[in-house]
Amino acid sequence: MRVTRRGLLVGAAVGGGLLVAWGLMPRRYDAPLQPGAGEYAFGAWLKIGRDGVVTVAVPQLEMGQGVTTLIPQVVASELGADWRQVAVEPAPVSGAYANVPLAAHWAPLWMPFAAGLAQGEEPVFAERFAQFARFNATALGSSLAAYELPAREAAAAARAMLCMAAADRWDAAWEECEASEGFVRLGDRRLRFADLAADASGYQPPDPPPLRTEPLHERPIAGEAEQASAFPRLDTPSKVDGSYLFAGDVRLPGMVYAAIRHAPLPEGELTHFAARRTQGLVHLVRHKRWLAAVATNWWAAEQALNAAEARFTVTGPLDSDMIDARLERGLIEGMAIRVATRGDGDAAMGEPNLTLRYEMAPALHATLETASATARLADGRLELWLASQAPELAREAAARAVGLNVEDVVLYPMPAGGSFDRRLEHDHAIEVALIAREVGRPVQLVWSRWQESLAGRPRAPAKALL
């Protein structure tokens, strides 16, 4: 996105600072990054505290791919921060974090009759859709393409504001100042970001932000190549010592735990279960397509489901032979798709004399962490603790399920223990919201490995000829 074309919008953020948003027309967003005590928000992407800690917002799901290090690394490099003082905070859903490249790629899904209008070098329709729909989905490795430039621009604006604050103290021109390793420097003089943050938050940044001309890179470390990176992953220490929190680690006062049994297919319906009293059981929640047990702990809920002996009826079961036959017919009779052309393409190849056949079986998304979610519904407000690759879609689905407006649903983004795109689905968000409404208490739902395999949607099979 080119700030020179669309303009840079600056608005006051809570605690001082600015909120940066880019749009086809001037547009404002509520400040998504809320500063705490002693912190100042610089745009939608970073906060600087009086203790010198630079907190970077990450609007993508951390599922082991390292995005909670990648985006902070971009911000720290452009800002001139000391990596040892960089922290990360999951960003809430907001139009300020629109994933435009992914929206353009998926345009046939939300704009099927004119997808081409949302693609190309200037995907204006994709931009407007992504902003309006608060589309910050995580998929297709699009994080860097979507967020490198806006994160850099926000960091460059903050760096300029820090330099302005320092320059005024030194009675110098801010353009002569340089920021590096958490300091603003001018000759032999230097000031910490921590000492400048409060004053800097009141300055107006230059338009456009002064991006560094040197490409982002990691400076080589002297010595052996095997030495530690200058940007070690921010999530590694807490994952090693076990303090890193996933969705299943959430604990709320008065919380109960739910296990679930699903129909074996989407067309299946619950037809029978035995409501037997078992130790720790709080409630059985019946749905057309599943049965959930709520208990004082998850194991008690799972044992209650075993005792319930739920039975399901399946109408119109899937036929593997029929699926295979349709794939085969599509392979032979269907239209070919040209993946890429180089040089003269077909004209330089002559008659084909080789055919390669590829067959891909359906595959389960076997994540280490099964579907897990926590919900609290009280006073017309639903709170969800959830790992989601498409958080706004999860909010909307949960809101519809319990009859709320989406504005009355708060989603606290949690990291995922793996995904393989499994967390693009949000069945468990709907289920935990319905269970929380039924029992009237905070509840945590965790699918067993069995249910993850049964109710998960496998990647579709495919056949291809090259």
Buried (B, 14 or more C-beta within 10 A) or exposed (E): BEBEEBBBBBBEBBBBBBBBBBBBEEBEBBBBBBBEEBBBBBBBBBBBBBEBBBBBBBBBBBBBBBBBBBBBBBBBBBBBBBBEBBBBBBBBBBBBBBBBBBBBBBBEEBBEEEBEEBBEEEBEBBBBBBBEBBBBBBBEEBBBBBBBBBBBBBBBBBBBBBBBBBBBBBEBEBEEBBBEBBBBBBEEEBBBBBBBBBBBBBBEBBEBBBBBEEEEEEEEEEEEEEEEEEBEEBBEEEBEEEEBEBBBBBEBEEBBBBBBBBBEBEBBBBEEBEEEEBEBBBBBBEBEBBBBBBBBEBEBBBBBBEBBEBBBEEEEEEEEEEEEEEBEEEBEEEEEEEEEEEEEEEEEEEEEEEEEEEEEEEEEBEBEBBBBBBBBBEEEEBBBBBBBBBBBBBBBBBBBBBEBEBEBBBBBBBBBBBBEBBBBBBBBBBBBBBBBBBBEBBBBBBBBEEBBBBBBBEBEBEBEEE
